[in-house]
Amino acid sequence: MVKCNGGSALLRDLPLVERLLREVRKAIAIPITLKYPRRLDDEELVFVRMAKLAEECGLQAVALHPRTREQGFAGKADWRRIAEVKAAVKIPVIGNGDVFTPEDAVRIGGARPTATPSWLGRAASANPWIFRQIAQYLETGAYHQPASTTATTSCGGITPC
């Protein structure tokens, strides 16, 4: 997709992104959200500009995956970037990346953890109970660990099968 200027390659062409977002916004009445990585690489980070653009174009929320395309699933998602986006826009900001435990789901929000929703990917396939565990953790500060670890070990714990 990147070779055809699709997917994360669109981050190189913010005027095109703006045109696309405005056209989609005009065409449909349902809420629109945008999920994007912080950049293809560490050379030019456009994650805050992208969130502002989404807000200006009338989107209802953004989800930032604070990893570069180059990183793939390697390295660590930089959750500080999520806080930077939250400070720059008024629309909701959803955090994504390296959320594997209920504690992670709270920590991803930084200073205002419960104000930052998080999207889960690989963690959900490795631990299908994580959604209930997050709710328990937010409510009580603790959560139930299932006795069986079959689901969490079948995918190596955190990597896709």
N, C-alpha and C positions, 0 to 999 in steps of 0.2 A: 504494500500500500504506500509506503514512504516514497518509493521510486516514482509513483504516479501522482505525487503531491497529495496523497490522502492520509488519513490517520494523523499521527503526530507530526508529519511533514507540514501540515497546515499551519503549524506554529511559526513557520518561516514567512508566512504571508498573511499577516493580520488584516489587511484590507479585504482580502478574499474571505477570511473568516467572518468579518463584519457583514459583508454582503450576504453570505450564506445565512447567518443568524437572523438578519433583518428580513430576508425573504421567507424563511421558515416561520418566523414570528407572525408575519402578515398572513401566511397561508393557513395557519391553524389556530384554534382558540384554546387548546388544552395547555396546561403548564409545560414548560420546556426547561430541562436541565442540561448541563454540559459537563462531561467528565473529560479531563485532559491531564497529560503529564506535565511536569514543570518545564521540560524542554527535551529536544532530541539529544543534547549533550550539555556539558557544563559551560560551553562558550557563551551562549546568550540565553539568559533565563527570562522568560516572558510571562511567567505564571500570574503575576499581579496585573499586568496589562491585560491579559486574557480575561481575568475575572471582571475587571472594570468594563471591558468591552461587552461581556455577557450581560452585565447589569444594565449598561446603557442600551442594549438591544432588547431589553424587556424580558430576559430570562428570569425564572423564578429561583434558581439555585445553581451552584457550581460544585463539582466534586473534583478535588485536586488529588492526583496520585503523585506524591512528591519524590518521584524517581525520574531519571532521564531514560529515554528510549535505549541509550547505550547500555545502561545498567541492566535492563531486563529484570529478572528476578534476583540478580546478584546485588551485593551491596545492601545498604540500609536506606529505607525511605526517610527523608529528612522532614520530620513533622514540624520543624520550625517554619517551614514554608507555608504550612496550613495556617498558622497563626498570622503570618504576614498577609495572607489573602483575607483572612477574617477582619483584620484591622483596616483593610483598604476598601471593603464593600459593605453594603447594608443587607444584601441578599444572603440567605443561608449558605454556609460553606460546609461541605461534607468532606471528611478526611478519609483517605484510602491508602493502604499500603502498610504491610507488616503488622496488621492487627490480627494476632493469633490467640490472645487471651482476653478475658474481661478486663484485666488491668490495663492492657494495651488500648482497649476501646475507650477507657477513661483518660489515659495519659495522652492520647492523640490530640486531645483538645487543649493541652497546655494549661494556662492559668484558669480558663473557664471550661473544664472538661465536659460537663454535662451539656454545655451549649453547643458542642460539636458532635453532630451525628457522624457515624463512621460506616463505611461500606466494607463488607467482608467478602473476600474472594476465596483464596486457597484454604483459609482457616475453616470455612464452612464445610468444605468437602472432607477435610481431615478430622473435623470435630463438629458433627451436626448438632450437638447440644449447645454450641457456643451462644446462640441467640438467647436461649433460656438462661444460660449462665450469666450473660451480660445483664439481663433484667434482674436476676437475683443479686448480682454484685452491686448494681446501682441502688437497689432497694435496701439491702442489708449489710453490704460490705463483705459478703462471703458468697460462695456458690458451691453447688454440688458437683463433685467429680464422679463420673460414672465408674463403676468397678471395672468394666471391660475397656481395654485400650486398643481393641482391634481396629476401630475406625481411624484412630489417630496414628497408628503405626503402619497401616496399609499404604499410605501415601508418603511415608517417611516423615510424618509429623507436619511438615509445612510446605512440601513441594507438590506440584500437581502430579497426578498419576500418569 
